[in-house]
Amino acid sequence: MTAATPRTVDQYLDSLRSALQGADPALVQDALYDAEEHLRAEIAQRPGDAEGDVLATIVTSYGAPEEVAEAYRSNEATIQAALRTPAPRPRATALGRFFGVYTDSRAYLSVLYMLLALVTGIAYFTFTVTGLSLSAGLAILIIGVPFFLLFVGATRLVALAEGRLVETMLGTRMPRRPVYPDRDTPFLKRVGEMLKDPRTWGTLVYFLLMLPLGVFYFTFVVVGFVVSIATFVAPIVVLLYHAGFVQIDGEVLQAPHPALLPLISILGLLLLTVTMHLARGIGYLHGQLAKTLLVQARGAD
């Protein structure tokens, strides 16, 4: 064992975090969780041995921090290449790139996420407000602190699920592992760490924001698609009406000059295309918001 070999789990994790500096914070959180879970499980199986000696033996099989970091970087590139949605065929012209959004699966997934955001936003907001209210109400009782810890733990599980949804539909890399719960840490210290952890409050802010964001996203998609499709279809309905294929009882359909009808349909198509582009852009921005508020702060060190 060399002088550089970590003597404690915390030293190993610090070295691994340093070796992963510059990597995606979500990847760092996953690597730290896997390493801490493995190391502490191995140490727990040898209670009579010194931590440094056990760790030195484990490192020979698990790998030094630098080796583990390199393995995670390599595997991440492979996994991301496999999970990445097919990129649309490159377009040579600006017009082709503009209408190429219809071949981009990420745009459709963003639209779907924005529609779902109303439902998830209501659920997250209700869950957060109820949890905070009960935590505040029970604070004067002996069960107040344990309930708050349970609530925070639940928010982290929900945030992990939301992260999977964000990564799948918006393409933003999110953690696939929670933060490792160190059960050896004294109870009051764990409470203090939760209160000092920016991710605790970032998660709560994210859940509260999801309601207004969900309402905006849902309204944007519905209004954008309805107005665009109505504008595109209206001239066709007018032509069918004058051709006798569409009957409107008791109504005289007022329409613009026939020469303008194709232009109105083109306007509807342009509005729909712009809506798709904006939805894809909003999806990207929301993914960055989720990464900022939901990813463990220490993963970004």
GIMOMO-V162195 format. One record per backbone hydrogen bond with DSSP energy under -0.5 kcal/mol. CO is the residue of the C=O (numbers start at 1). NH is the residue of the N-H. E is the energy in kcal/mol with one decimal. If there is no record, write none. Layout:
# GIMOMO-V162195
CO NH E
CO NH E
This chain:
# GIMOMO-V162195
2 5 -1.4
8 12 -2.1
9 13 -2.7
10 14 -2.4
11 15 -2.3
12 16 -2.5
13 17 -2.7
14 18 -2.1
15 19 -2.3
16 20 -1.5
18 21 -1.4
20 23 -2.5
24 28 -2.2
25 29 -2.3
26 30 -2.0
27 31 -2.6
28 32 -2.6
29 33 -2.1
30 34 -2.5
31 35 -2.4
32 36 -2.6
33 37 -2.7
34 38 -2.2
35 39 -2.8
36 40 -2.4
37 41 -1.7
38 42 -2.1
39 43 -2.4
40 44 -2.2
41 45 -0.9
43 46 -1.5
46 49 -1.5
50 54 -2.4
51 55 -2.8
52 56 -2.1
53 57 -1.6
54 58 -2.4
55 59 -2.6
56 60 -0.9
57 61 -0.7
58 61 -1.2
58 62 -3.4
59 63 -2.0
64 68 -2.6
65 69 -2.6
66 70 -2.0
67 71 -2.1
68 72 -2.4
69 73 -2.3
70 74 -2.3
71 75 -2.7
72 76 -2.5
73 77 -1.7
74 78 -1.6
75 79 -2.9
76 80 -2.8
77 81 -1.7
78 82 -1.7
79 83 -2.4
80 84 -1.8
86 105 -0.5
93 97 -2.2
94 98 -2.1
95 99 -2.3
96 100 -1.1
98 101 -0.8
99 102 -1.5
100 103 -1.8
101 104 -1.3
103 105 -0.8
104 107 -1.0
104 108 -1.0
105 109 -2.3
106 110 -2.1
107 111 -2.0
108 112 -2.3
109 113 -2.5
110 114 -2.4
111 115 -1.7
112 116 -2.3
113 117 -1.8
115 118 -0.8
115 119 -0.5
116 119 -0.6
116 120 -2.5
117 121 -2.5
118 122 -1.9
119 123 -2.1
120 124 -3.1
121 125 -2.5
122 126 -2.4
123 127 -2.4
124 128 -2.6
125 129 -2.7
126 130 -2.4
127 131 -2.3
128 132 -2.8
129 133 -2.3
130 134 -2.5
131 135 -2.3
132 136 -2.5
133 137 -2.5
134 138 -2.3
136 139 -0.7
138 141 -1.8
138 144 -0.5
141 144 -1.5
143 147 -2.1
144 148 -2.1
145 149 -2.4
146 150 -2.4
147 151 -2.6
148 152 -2.7
149 153 -2.6
150 154 -2.2
151 155 -2.3
152 156 -1.8
153 157 -1.6
154 158 -2.5
155 159 -2.6
156 160 -1.8
157 161 -1.9
158 162 -2.6
159 163 -2.3
160 164 -1.6
161 165 -1.8
162 166 -2.7
163 167 -2.6
164 168 -2.3
165 169 -2.3
166 170 -2.6
166 171 -0.7
166 172 -0.8
167 171 -0.9
171 173 -0.5
180 182 -0.8
181 183 -1.1
182 185 -1.3
186 190 -2.2
187 191 -1.9
188 192 -2.3
189 193 -2.6
190 194 -2.2
191 195 -2.2
192 196 -1.9
193 197 -1.4
196 198 -0.5
197 200 -1.3
197 201 -0.9
198 202 -2.8
199 203 -2.5
200 204 -1.4
201 205 -2.5
202 206 -2.4
203 207 -2.5
204 208 -2.2
205 209 -2.5
206 210 -1.5
208 211 -0.8
208 212 -0.6
209 213 -2.5
210 214 -2.6
211 215 -2.4
212 216 -2.3
213 217 -3.3
214 218 -2.6
215 219 -2.4
216 220 -2.9
217 221 -2.5
218 222 -2.6
219 223 -2.7
220 224 -2.4
221 225 -2.6
222 226 -2.7
223 227 -2.6
224 228 -1.9
225 229 -2.8
226 230 -2.6
227 231 -2.4
228 232 -2.0
229 233 -2.6
230 234 -2.4
231 235 -0.6
233 236 -0.5
233 237 -2.1
234 238 -2.3
235 239 -2.2
236 240 -2.3
237 241 -2.3
238 242 -2.4
239 243 -1.6
240 245 -2.2
240 246 -1.2
241 244 -1.1
247 249 -0.5
248 251 -1.5
251 253 -0.7
252 254 -0.5
253 255 -0.5
257 260 -2.4
257 261 -0.6
258 261 -0.8
258 262 -0.6
260 264 -1.9
261 265 -2.0
262 266 -2.3
263 267 -2.2
264 268 -2.1
265 269 -2.1
266 270 -2.4
267 271 -2.6
268 272 -2.2
269 273 -2.2
270 274 -2.6
271 275 -2.3
272 276 -2.0
273 277 -2.2
274 278 -2.8
275 279 -2.5
276 280 -2.2
277 281 -2.3
278 282 -2.9
279 283 -2.3
280 284 -1.8
281 285 -2.3
282 286 -2.7
283 287 -2.0
284 288 -1.7
285 289 -2.0
286 290 -2.7
287 291 -2.2
288 292 -2.1
289 293 -2.1
290 294 -2.4
291 295 -1.3
296 299 -1.3
297 300 -1.6
298 301 -0.9
